[in-house]
Amino acid sequence: MPLYEHVFISRQDLSNAQAEGLIEHFGTVLSDNGGKLVDQEYWGVKTMAYKINKNRKGHYAYLRTDAPASAVQEMERLMRLHDDVMRILTIKVDAHEEGPSAQMQKREDRGDRRERRN
Protein backbone atom coordinates (compact mmCIF):
# COMPACT_ATOMS: atom_id res chain seq x y z
CA MET A 1 0.00 0.00 0.00
CA PRO A 2 1.14 3.59 -0.52
CA LEU A 3 2.82 5.47 2.32
CA TYR A 4 1.66 8.93 3.38
CA GLU A 5 2.59 11.64 5.86
CA HIS A 6 -0.10 13.97 7.19
CA VAL A 7 0.10 17.15 9.25
CA PHE A 8 -3.01 18.86 10.53
CA ILE A 9 -3.63 21.92 12.67
CA SER A 10 -6.55 22.05 15.07
CA ARG A 11 -8.00 25.00 16.98
CA GLN A 12 -5.98 26.49 19.83
CA ASP A 13 -8.84 26.46 22.34
CA LEU A 14 -8.93 22.64 22.46
CA SER A 15 -7.31 20.87 25.39
CA ASN A 16 -4.29 18.65 24.79
CA ALA A 17 -6.45 15.58 25.41
CA GLN A 18 -9.00 16.70 22.82
CA ALA A 19 -6.26 17.40 20.26
CA GLU A 20 -4.75 13.95 20.85
CA GLY A 21 -8.25 12.48 20.63
CA LEU A 22 -8.48 13.84 17.08
CA ILE A 23 -5.36 11.84 16.19
CA GLU A 24 -6.98 8.66 17.51
CA HIS A 25 -10.26 9.46 15.75
CA PHE A 26 -8.63 9.90 12.34
CA GLY A 27 -6.46 6.82 12.92
CA THR A 28 -9.66 4.84 13.52
CA VAL A 29 -11.12 6.22 10.28
CA LEU A 30 -8.06 4.94 8.42
CA SER A 31 -8.17 1.49 9.99
CA ASP A 32 -11.92 1.18 9.29
CA ASN A 33 -11.17 1.79 5.60
CA GLY A 34 -8.33 -0.72 5.30
CA GLY A 35 -5.36 1.49 6.22
CA LYS A 36 -2.90 1.49 9.08
CA LEU A 37 -1.56 4.27 11.29
CA VAL A 38 2.18 3.55 11.40
CA ASP A 39 3.26 6.37 13.72
CA GLN A 40 1.78 9.47 15.29
CA GLU A 41 3.24 12.54 16.97
CA TYR A 42 1.56 15.35 18.81
CA TRP A 43 3.73 18.44 18.35
CA GLY A 44 1.82 20.66 20.76
CA VAL A 45 0.57 24.23 20.46
CA LYS A 46 2.65 26.35 18.09
CA THR A 47 2.38 29.92 16.85
CA MET A 48 1.46 30.19 13.18
CA ALA A 49 2.95 32.64 10.70
CA TYR A 50 -0.49 34.15 9.98
CA LYS A 51 -3.98 33.97 11.41
CA ILE A 52 -6.30 31.20 10.32
CA ASN A 53 -9.97 31.66 11.27
CA LYS A 54 -8.94 34.37 13.77
CA ASN A 55 -6.53 31.95 15.51
CA ARG A 56 -2.88 32.87 16.02
CA LYS A 57 -1.90 29.44 17.44
CA GLY A 58 -2.89 25.84 16.82
CA HIS A 59 -2.37 22.24 17.93
CA TYR A 60 -0.10 20.47 15.43
CA ALA A 61 -0.28 16.72 14.83
CA TYR A 62 1.75 14.47 12.53
CA LEU A 63 0.71 11.05 11.21
CA ARG A 64 2.57 8.41 9.21
CA THR A 65 0.20 6.06 7.45
CA ASP A 66 0.18 2.99 5.23
CA ALA A 67 -3.20 3.12 3.52
CA PRO A 68 -4.96 2.84 0.17
CA ALA A 69 -5.88 6.09 -1.55
CA SER A 70 -9.57 5.60 -0.81
CA ALA A 71 -8.91 5.48 2.95
CA VAL A 72 -6.78 8.64 2.79
CA GLN A 73 -9.45 10.44 0.76
CA GLU A 74 -12.11 9.50 3.32
CA MET A 75 -9.92 10.69 6.20
CA GLU A 76 -9.21 14.00 4.42
CA ARG A 77 -12.91 14.45 3.69
CA LEU A 78 -13.77 14.00 7.36
CA MET A 79 -10.93 16.34 8.39
CA ARG A 80 -12.28 19.08 6.11
CA LEU A 81 -15.77 18.64 7.58
CA HIS A 82 -14.57 18.64 11.21
CA ASP A 83 -15.06 22.01 12.92
CA ASP A 84 -11.90 21.71 15.04
CA VAL A 85 -9.47 21.07 12.15
CA MET A 86 -8.21 24.26 10.49
CA ARG A 87 -5.63 22.99 7.96
CA ILE A 88 -4.44 19.66 6.58
CA LEU A 89 -1.47 18.59 4.48
CA THR A 90 -0.97 15.12 3.00
CA ILE A 91 2.17 14.01 1.19
CA LYS A 92 2.82 10.67 -0.49
CA VAL A 93 6.30 9.35 0.33
CA ASP A 94 8.42 6.47 -0.94
CA ALA A 95 9.50 5.37 2.54
CA HIS A 96 8.98 6.51 6.12
CA GLU A 97 12.05 7.81 7.92
CA GLU A 98 13.06 5.97 11.05
CA GLY A 99 12.86 7.70 14.41
CA PRO A 100 11.15 10.92 15.40
CA SER A 101 10.40 13.72 12.97
CA ALA A 102 12.57 16.83 12.80
CA GLN A 103 10.07 18.68 15.03
CA MET A 104 10.52 16.17 17.85
CA GLN A 105 14.31 15.83 17.67
CA LYS A 106 16.52 17.79 20.01
CA ARG A 107 18.35 20.63 18.36
CA GLU A 108 21.78 19.05 18.88
CA ASP A 109 20.58 15.79 17.28
CA ARG A 110 19.59 17.55 14.05
CA GLY A 111 23.15 18.61 13.32
CA ASP A 112 24.54 22.01 12.45
CA ARG A 113 23.03 23.63 9.36
CA ARG A 114 26.35 25.09 8.29
CA GLU A 115 27.83 21.60 8.05
CA ARG A 116 25.16 20.41 5.62
CA ARG A 117 25.62 23.33 3.22
CA ASN A 118 29.30 22.62 2.58
Order of alpha helices (4+ residues) and beta strands (2+ residues): beta-alpha-beta-beta-alpha-beta-alpha-alpha
